Amino acid sequence: MRTAALVLACTAALAVTAPRAMAADRLGTIVRAVCLTAFENELSLSGKVAPPGMAAFACSCVEQQIMAGGGIESARNACRQATARRYPI
């Protein structure tokens, strides 16, 4: 997850130079992509199969938390709990 944090930090730094709307959209896209990769990796390591919609729910949550100014770890923890409540696997 450290690689994901580094990617997000670099992306956030680069996004500051772009217009806000475009930067927010780009950052959101990158957050979702990194989240989906991490989600799929974690699930494959656990040997579990995600039900339909679980990855989208989890990564949408992470994106919203980060775009609202939350940190990566707090977004990850909050969304992991919310996803586990909605999709108990």
N, CA, C and O atoms as CSV, one atom per row, in Angstrom:
chain,resi,resn,atom,element,x,y,z
A,1,MET,N,N,0.821,-1.188,0.000
A,1,MET,CA,C,0.000,0.000,0.000
A,1,MET,C,C,0.865,1.251,0.000
A,1,MET,O,O,0.363,2.335,-0.298
A,2,ARG,N,N,2.148,1.137,0.324
A,2,ARG,CA,C,3.032,2.296,0.313
A,2,ARG,C,C,3.196,2.839,-1.091
A,2,ARG,O,O,3.296,4.052,-1.278
A,3,THR,N,N,3.226,1.954,-2.090
A,3,THR,CA,C,3.329,2.395,-3.469
A,3,THR,C,C,2.109,3.210,-3.837
A,3,THR,O,O,2.228,4.243,-4.496
A,4,ALA,N,N,0.933,2.758,-3.417
A,4,ALA,CA,C,-0.296,3.480,-3.706
A,4,ALA,C,C,-0.271,4.857,-3.062
A,4,ALA,O,O,-0.700,5.836,-3.672
A,5,ALA,N,N,0.220,4.937,-1.856
A,5,ALA,CA,C,0.300,6.223,-1.160
A,5,ALA,C,C,1.249,7.165,-1.890
A,5,ALA,O,O,0.968,8.358,-2.010
A,6,LEU,N,N,2.368,6.640,-2.378
A,6,LEU,CA,C,3.324,7.452,-3.114
A,6,LEU,C,C,2.717,7.944,-4.419
A,6,LEU,O,O,2.878,9.110,-4.780
A,7,VAL,N,N,2.021,7.061,-5.128
A,7,VAL,CA,C,1.372,7.448,-6.378
A,7,VAL,C,C,0.350,8.550,-6.123
A,7,VAL,O,O,0.292,9.534,-6.859
A,8,LEU,N,N,-0.453,8.379,-5.079
A,8,LEU,CA,C,-1.462,9.383,-4.764
A,8,LEU,C,C,-0.828,10.710,-4.354
A,8,LEU,O,O,-1.318,11.775,-4.730
A,9,ALA,N,N,0.246,10.652,-3.594
A,9,ALA,CA,C,0.921,11.881,-3.170
A,9,ALA,C,C,1.506,12.619,-4.366
A,9,ALA,O,O,1.380,13.840,-4.463
A,10,CYS,N,N,2.137,11.896,-5.268
A,10,CYS,CA,C,2.711,12.526,-6.466
A,10,CYS,C,C,1.618,13.089,-7.358
A,10,CYS,O,O,1.755,14.183,-7.906
A,11,THR,N,N,0.540,12.344,-7.500
A,11,THR,CA,C,-0.574,12.799,-8.320
A,11,THR,C,C,-1.197,14.063,-7.735
A,11,THR,O,O,-1.522,15.000,-8.464
A,12,ALA,N,N,-1.357,14.079,-6.430
A,12,ALA,CA,C,-1.928,15.262,-5.786
A,12,ALA,C,C,-1.038,16.476,-5.989
A,12,ALA,O,O,-1.533,17.580,-6.216
A,13,ALA,N,N,0.260,16.283,-5.910
A,13,ALA,CA,C,1.195,17.386,-6.111
A,13,ALA,C,C,1.129,17.906,-7.540
A,13,ALA,O,O,1.169,19.116,-7.760
A,14,LEU,N,N,1.030,17.013,-8.506
A,14,LEU,CA,C,0.944,17.427,-9.901
A,14,LEU,C,C,-0.400,18.072,-10.216
A,14,LEU,O,O,-0.482,18.992,-11.030
A,15,ALA,N,N,-1.438,17.589,-9.572
A,15,ALA,CA,C,-2.778,18.096,-9.841
A,15,ALA,C,C,-2.955,19.554,-9.433
A,15,ALA,O,O,-3.844,20.234,-9.943
A,16,VAL,N,N,-2.128,20.034,-8.530
A,16,VAL,CA,C,-2.243,21.416,-8.053
A,16,VAL,C,C,-2.031,22.397,-9.192
A,16,VAL,O,O,-2.587,23.495,-9.164
A,17,THR,N,N,-1.250,22.035,-10.184
A,17,THR,CA,C,-0.956,22.949,-11.278
A,17,THR,C,C,-2.058,23.005,-12.324
A,17,THR,O,O,-2.080,23.938,-13.126
A,18,ALA,N,N,-2.960,22.053,-12.344
A,18,ALA,CA,C,-4.052,22.015,-13.307
A,18,ALA,C,C,-5.253,22.761,-12.750
A,18,ALA,O,O,-5.341,22.979,-11.541
A,19,PRO,N,N,-6.183,23.156,-13.621
A,19,PRO,CA,C,-7.417,23.778,-13.117
A,19,PRO,C,C,-8.104,22.842,-12.133
A,19,PRO,O,O,-8.040,21.622,-12.284
A,20,ARG,N,N,-8.757,23.406,-11.130
A,20,ARG,CA,C,-9.325,22.611,-10.040
A,20,ARG,C,C,-10.263,21.502,-10.494
A,20,ARG,O,O,-10.147,20.368,-10.029
A,21,ALA,N,N,-11.178,21.806,-11.381
A,21,ALA,CA,C,-12.145,20.791,-11.811
A,21,ALA,C,C,-11.438,19.632,-12.504
A,21,ALA,O,O,-11.744,18.468,-12.243
A,22,MET,N,N,-10.507,19.945,-13.374
A,22,MET,CA,C,-9.775,18.895,-14.077
A,22,MET,C,C,-8.895,18.127,-13.111
A,22,MET,O,O,-8.778,16.906,-13.209
A,23,ALA,N,N,-8.283,18.826,-12.188
A,23,ALA,CA,C,-7.413,18.178,-11.210
A,23,ALA,C,C,-8.218,17.230,-10.333
A,23,ALA,O,O,-7.780,16.112,-10.064
A,24,ALA,N,N,-9.382,17.664,-9.890
A,24,ALA,CA,C,-10.224,16.819,-9.045
A,24,ALA,C,C,-10.660,15.578,-9.807
A,24,ALA,O,O,-10.667,14.478,-9.254
A,25,ASP,N,N,-11.022,15.748,-11.067
A,25,ASP,CA,C,-11.448,14.617,-11.875
A,25,ASP,C,C,-10.301,13.638,-12.083
A,25,ASP,O,O,-10.487,12.425,-11.976
A,26,ARG,N,N,-9.116,14.164,-12.381
A,26,ARG,CA,C,-7.948,13.308,-12.579
A,26,ARG,C,C,-7.575,12.582,-11.288
A,26,ARG,O,O,-7.293,11.384,-11.294
A,27,LEU,N,N,-7.577,13.314,-10.198
A,27,LEU,CA,C,-7.243,12.696,-8.918
A,27,LEU,C,C,-8.253,11.605,-8.580
A,27,LEU,O,O,-7.875,10.525,-8.127
A,28,GLY,N,N,-9.522,11.883,-8.797
A,28,GLY,CA,C,-10.555,10.880,-8.539
A,28,GLY,C,C,-10.356,9.634,-9.377
A,28,GLY,O,O,-10.528,8.516,-8.891
A,29,THR,N,N,-9.994,9.824,-10.636
A,29,THR,CA,C,-9.742,8.698,-11.530
A,29,THR,C,C,-8.557,7.866,-11.035
A,29,THR,O,O,-8.604,6.636,-11.044
A,30,ILE,N,N,-7.517,8.537,-10.613
A,30,ILE,CA,C,-6.329,7.829,-10.126
A,30,ILE,C,C,-6.624,7.119,-8.809
A,30,ILE,O,O,-6.192,5.986,-8.598
A,31,VAL,N,N,-7.355,7.782,-7.931
A,31,VAL,CA,C,-7.718,7.154,-6.652
A,31,VAL,C,C,-8.504,5.875,-6.916
A,31,VAL,O,O,-8.230,4.840,-6.309
A,32,ARG,N,N,-9.477,5.942,-7.816
A,32,ARG,CA,C,-10.270,4.745,-8.133
A,32,ARG,C,C,-9.393,3.638,-8.715
A,32,ARG,O,O,-9.530,2.474,-8.340
A,33,ALA,N,N,-8.504,3.995,-9.621
A,33,ALA,CA,C,-7.644,2.988,-10.258
A,33,ALA,C,C,-6.727,2.316,-9.242
A,33,ALA,O,O,-6.583,1.093,-9.241
A,34,VAL,N,N,-6.111,3.110,-8.383
A,34,VAL,CA,C,-5.221,2.548,-7.361
A,34,VAL,C,C,-6.028,1.693,-6.384
A,34,VAL,O,O,-5.591,0.616,-5.979
A,35,CYS,N,N,-7.192,2.180,-6.019
A,35,CYS,CA,C,-8.048,1.442,-5.092
A,35,CYS,C,C,-8.459,0.099,-5.689
A,35,CYS,O,O,-8.388,-0.925,-5.009
A,36,LEU,N,N,-8.886,0.090,-6.943
A,36,LEU,CA,C,-9.309,-1.160,-7.569
A,36,LEU,C,C,-8.172,-2.167,-7.637
A,36,LEU,O,O,-8.378,-3.361,-7.422
A,37,THR,N,N,-6.975,-1.685,-7.935
A,37,THR,CA,C,-5.815,-2.572,-7.973
A,37,THR,C,C,-5.549,-3.163,-6.586
A,37,THR,O,O,-5.344,-4.369,-6.445
A,38,ALA,N,N,-5.555,-2.306,-5.574
A,38,ALA,CA,C,-5.327,-2.773,-4.202
A,38,ALA,C,C,-6.438,-3.724,-3.760
A,38,ALA,O,O,-6.172,-4.736,-3.112
A,39,PHE,N,N,-7.672,-3.398,-4.110
A,39,PHE,CA,C,-8.822,-4.225,-3.748
A,39,PHE,C,C,-8.682,-5.623,-4.349
A,39,PHE,O,O,-8.822,-6.626,-3.649
A,40,GLU,N,N,-8.406,-5.678,-5.649
A,40,GLU,CA,C,-8.273,-6.967,-6.330
A,40,GLU,C,C,-7.104,-7.773,-5.763
A,40,GLU,O,O,-7.201,-8.987,-5.589
A,41,ASN,N,N,-6.012,-7.087,-5.480
A,41,ASN,CA,C,-4.845,-7.772,-4.917
A,41,ASN,C,C,-5.159,-8.352,-3.544
A,41,ASN,O,O,-4.850,-9.512,-3.271
A,42,GLU,N,N,-5.766,-7.558,-2.692
A,42,GLU,CA,C,-6.093,-8.013,-1.342
A,42,GLU,C,C,-7.079,-9.178,-1.377
A,42,GLU,O,O,-6.940,-10.137,-0.618
A,43,LEU,N,N,-8.062,-9.093,-2.247
A,43,LEU,CA,C,-9.041,-10.167,-2.345
A,43,LEU,C,C,-8.402,-11.444,-2.874
A,43,LEU,O,O,-8.696,-12.532,-2.379
A,44,SER,N,N,-7.538,-11.327,-3.865
A,44,SER,CA,C,-6.900,-12.534,-4.406
A,44,SER,C,C,-6.003,-13.192,-3.356
A,44,SER,O,O,-5.910,-14.419,-3.297
A,45,LEU,N,N,-5.350,-12.383,-2.535
A,45,LEU,CA,C,-4.516,-12.948,-1.471
A,45,LEU,C,C,-5.355,-13.663,-0.414
A,45,LEU,O,O,-4.902,-14.630,0.200
A,46,SER,N,N,-6.573,-13.183,-0.210
A,46,SER,CA,C,-7.442,-13.804,0.795
A,46,SER,C,C,-8.146,-15.044,0.261
A,46,SER,O,O,-8.658,-15.854,1.033
A,47,GLY,N,N,-8.171,-15.191,-1.064
A,47,GLY,CA,C,-8.853,-16.336,-1.657
A,47,GLY,C,C,-10.359,-16.183,-1.728
A,47,GLY,O,O,-11.062,-17.141,-2.051
A,48,LYS,N,N,-10.862,-15.013,-1.435
A,48,LYS,CA,C,-12.303,-14.763,-1.468
A,48,LYS,C,C,-12.708,-14.199,-2.824
A,48,LYS,O,O,-11.876,-13.702,-3.582
A,49,VAL,N,N,-14.009,-14.288,-3.113
A,49,VAL,CA,C,-14.560,-13.732,-4.341
A,49,VAL,C,C,-15.505,-12.603,-3.954
A,49,VAL,O,O,-16.396,-12.778,-3.123
A,50,ALA,N,N,-15.299,-11.457,-4.563
A,50,ALA,CA,C,-16.132,-10.294,-4.250
A,50,ALA,C,C,-17.485,-10.405,-4.951
A,50,ALA,O,O,-17.554,-10.764,-6.127
A,51,PRO,N,N,-18.551,-10.097,-4.230
A,51,PRO,CA,C,-19.859,-10.067,-4.882
A,51,PRO,C,C,-19.940,-8.870,-5.831
A,51,PRO,O,O,-19.176,-7.916,-5.690
A,52,PRO,N,N,-20.855,-8.917,-6.790
A,52,PRO,CA,C,-21.000,-7.796,-7.722
A,52,PRO,C,C,-21.242,-6.481,-6.981
A,52,PRO,O,O,-22.049,-6.412,-6.055
A,53,GLY,N,N,-20.535,-5.458,-7.403
A,53,GLY,CA,C,-20.711,-4.131,-6.830
A,53,GLY,C,C,-19.805,-3.814,-5.660
A,53,GLY,O,O,-19.686,-2.649,-5.278
A,54,MET,N,N,-19.167,-4.807,-5.082
A,54,MET,CA,C,-18.357,-4.579,-3.887
A,54,MET,C,C,-17.158,-3.674,-4.168
A,54,MET,O,O,-16.906,-2.732,-3.416
A,55,ALA,N,N,-16.427,-3.945,-5.227
A,55,ALA,CA,C,-15.243,-3.140,-5.555
A,55,ALA,C,C,-15.646,-1.708,-5.866
A,55,ALA,O,O,-14.999,-0.769,-5.403
A,56,ALA,N,N,-16.705,-1.532,-6.643
A,56,ALA,CA,C,-17.169,-0.187,-6.990
A,56,ALA,C,C,-17.590,0.581,-5.739
A,56,ALA,O,O,-17.276,1.762,-5.595
A,57,PHE,N,N,-18.300,-0.091,-4.839
A,57,PHE,CA,C,-18.725,0.552,-3.594
A,57,PHE,C,C,-17.523,0.983,-2.762
A,57,PHE,O,O,-17.447,2.124,-2.306
A,58,ALA,N,N,-16.584,0.057,-2.571
A,58,ALA,CA,C,-15.420,0.337,-1.737
A,58,ALA,C,C,-14.590,1.486,-2.313
A,58,ALA,O,O,-14.189,2.391,-1.582
A,59,CYS,N,N,-14.339,1.450,-3.604
A,59,CYS,CA,C,-13.469,2.459,-4.202
A,59,CYS,C,C,-14.163,3.804,-4.373
A,59,CYS,O,O,-13.511,4.847,-4.344
A,60,SER,N,N,-15.464,3.786,-4.550
A,60,SER,CA,C,-16.211,5.039,-4.568
A,60,SER,C,C,-16.138,5.701,-3.196
A,60,SER,O,O,-15.992,6.919,-3.088
A,61,CYS,N,N,-16.240,4.897,-2.166
A,61,CYS,CA,C,-16.130,5.392,-0.796
A,61,CYS,C,C,-14.760,6.020,-0.557
A,61,CYS,O,O,-14.660,7.120,-0.014
A,62,VAL,N,N,-13.709,5.318,-0.964
A,62,VAL,CA,C,-12.350,5.840,-0.782
A,62,VAL,C,C,-12.180,7.149,-1.542
A,62,VAL,O,O,-11.623,8.112,-1.015
A,63,GLU,N,N,-12.659,7.180,-2.778
A,63,GLU,CA,C,-12.557,8.409,-3.574
A,63,GLU,C,C,-13.263,9.572,-2.879
A,63,GLU,O,O,-12.705,10.664,-2.774
A,64,GLN,N,N,-14.469,9.345,-2.411
A,64,GLN,CA,C,-15.228,10.400,-1.740
A,64,GLN,C,C,-14.510,10.897,-0.491
A,64,GLN,O,O,-14.437,12.101,-0.246
A,65,GLN,N,N,-13.989,9.978,0.282
A,65,GLN,CA,C,-13.281,10.353,1.521
A,65,GLN,C,C,-12.052,11.201,1.212
A,65,GLN,O,O,-11.814,12.213,1.872
A,66,ILE,N,N,-11.276,10.798,0.221
A,66,ILE,CA,C,-10.059,11.528,-0.126
A,66,ILE,C,C,-10.390,12.873,-0.754
A,66,ILE,O,O,-9.745,13.876,-0.449
A,67,MET,N,N,-11.384,12.900,-1.624
A,67,MET,CA,C,-11.766,14.161,-2.265
A,67,MET,C,C,-12.338,15.150,-1.245
A,67,MET,O,O,-12.307,16.362,-1.463
A,68,ALA,N,N,-12.852,14.634,-0.146
A,68,ALA,CA,C,-13.368,15.497,0.920
A,68,ALA,C,C,-12.258,15.966,1.856
A,68,ALA,O,O,-12.511,16.696,2.814
A,69,GLY,N,N,-11.028,15.543,1.572
A,69,GLY,CA,C,-9.902,16.010,2.371
A,69,GLY,C,C,-9.371,15.011,3.373
A,69,GLY,O,O,-8.462,15.327,4.140
A,70,GLY,N,N,-9.921,13.813,3.379
A,70,GLY,CA,C,-9.449,12.788,4.309
A,70,GLY,C,C,-8.124,12.201,3.875
A,70,GLY,O,O,-7.746,12.285,2.706
A,71,GLY,N,N,-7.433,11.618,4.808
A,71,GLY,CA,C,-6.168,10.964,4.510
A,71,GLY,C,C,-6.383,9.578,3.932
A,71,GLY,O,O,-7.469,9.008,4.035
A,72,ILE,N,N,-5.353,9.053,3.333
A,72,ILE,CA,C,-5.435,7.745,2.687
A,72,ILE,C,C,-5.768,6.659,3.697
A,72,ILE,O,O,-6.671,5.856,3.462
A,73,GLU,N,N,-5.061,6.620,4.807
A,73,GLU,CA,C,-5.302,5.568,5.802
A,73,GLU,C,C,-6.677,5.681,6.435
A,73,GLU,O,O,-7.349,4.669,6.637
A,74,SER,N,N,-7.106,6.895,6.752
A,74,SER,CA,C,-8.431,7.031,7.362
A,74,SER,C,C,-9.521,6.662,6.365
A,74,SER,O,O,-10.522,6.054,6.742
A,75,ALA,N,N,-9.339,7.022,5.096
A,75,ALA,CA,C,-10.305,6.646,4.054
A,75,ALA,C,C,-10.341,5.130,3.901
A,75,ALA,O,O,-11.411,4.529,3.809
A,76,ARG,N,N,-9.180,4.534,3.875
A,76,ARG,CA,C,-9.090,3.084,3.726
A,76,ARG,C,C,-9.790,2.368,4.884
A,76,ARG,O,O,-10.558,1.432,4.663
A,77,ASN,N,N,-9.527,2.804,6.104
A,77,ASN,CA,C,-10.135,2.164,7.274
A,77,ASN,C,C,-11.640,2.362,7.315
A,77,ASN,O,O,-12.382,1.409,7.551
A,78,ALA,N,N,-12.100,3.584,7.088
A,78,ALA,CA,C,-13.537,3.865,7.129
A,78,ALA,C,C,-14.275,3.092,6.042
A,78,ALA,O,O,-15.351,2.541,6.278
A,79,CYS,N,N,-13.692,3.059,4.863
A,79,CYS,CA,C,-14.360,2.387,3.747
A,79,CYS,C,C,-14.283,0.876,3.862
A,79,CYS,O,O,-15.190,0.173,3.415
A,80,ARG,N,N,-13.233,0.376,4.446
A,80,ARG,CA,C,-13.140,-1.069,4.681
A,80,ARG,C,C,-14.271,-1.493,5.627
A,80,ARG,O,O,-14.908,-2.523,5.406
A,81,GLN,N,N,-14.520,-0.709,6.671
A,81,GLN,CA,C,-15.597,-1.023,7.612
A,81,GLN,C,C,-16.962,-0.910,6.950
A,81,GLN,O,O,-17.818,-1.776,7.129
A,82,ALA,N,N,-17.169,0.168,6.177
A,82,ALA,CA,C,-18.460,0.365,5.494
A,82,ALA,C,C,-18.714,-0.757,4.489
A,82,ALA,O,O,-19.836,-1.248,4.367
A,83,THR,N,N,-17.681,-1.151,3.781
A,83,THR,CA,C,-17.822,-2.224,2.786
A,83,THR,C,C,-18.107,-3.556,3.464
A,83,THR,O,O,-18.927,-4.336,2.980
A,84,ALA,N,N,-17.439,-3.822,4.576
A,84,ALA,CA,C,-17.666,-5.078,5.300
A,84,ALA,C,C,-19.098,-5.154,5.829
A,84,ALA,O,O,-19.699,-6.229,5.860
A,85,ARG,N,N,-19.639,-4.012,6.243
A,85,ARG,CA,C,-21.038,-4.000,6.718
A,85,ARG,C,C,-22.001,-4.275,5.568
A,85,ARG,O,O,-22.978,-5.005,5.731
A,86,ARG,N,N,-21.726,-3.696,4.422
A,86,ARG,CA,C,-22.637,-3.844,3.279
A,86,ARG,C,C,-22.456,-5.185,2.561
A,86,ARG,O,O,-23.424,-5.763,2.066
A,87,TYR,N,N,-21.240,-5.664,2.507
A,87,TYR,CA,C,-20.914,-6.909,1.808
A,87,TYR,C,C,-20.178,-7.869,2.755
A,87,TYR,O,O,-18.964,-8.037,2.635
A,88,PRO,N,N,-20.878,-8.482,3.666
A,88,PRO,CA,C,-20.201,-9.396,4.603
A,88,PRO,C,C,-19.801,-10.715,3.918
A,88,PRO,O,O,-20.629,-11.608,3.739
A,89,ILE,N,N,-18.546,-10.816,3.547
A,89,ILE,CA,C,-18.088,-12.068,2.908
A,89,ILE,C,C,-17.122,-12.786,3.823
A,89,ILE,O,O,-16.622,-13.856,3.476
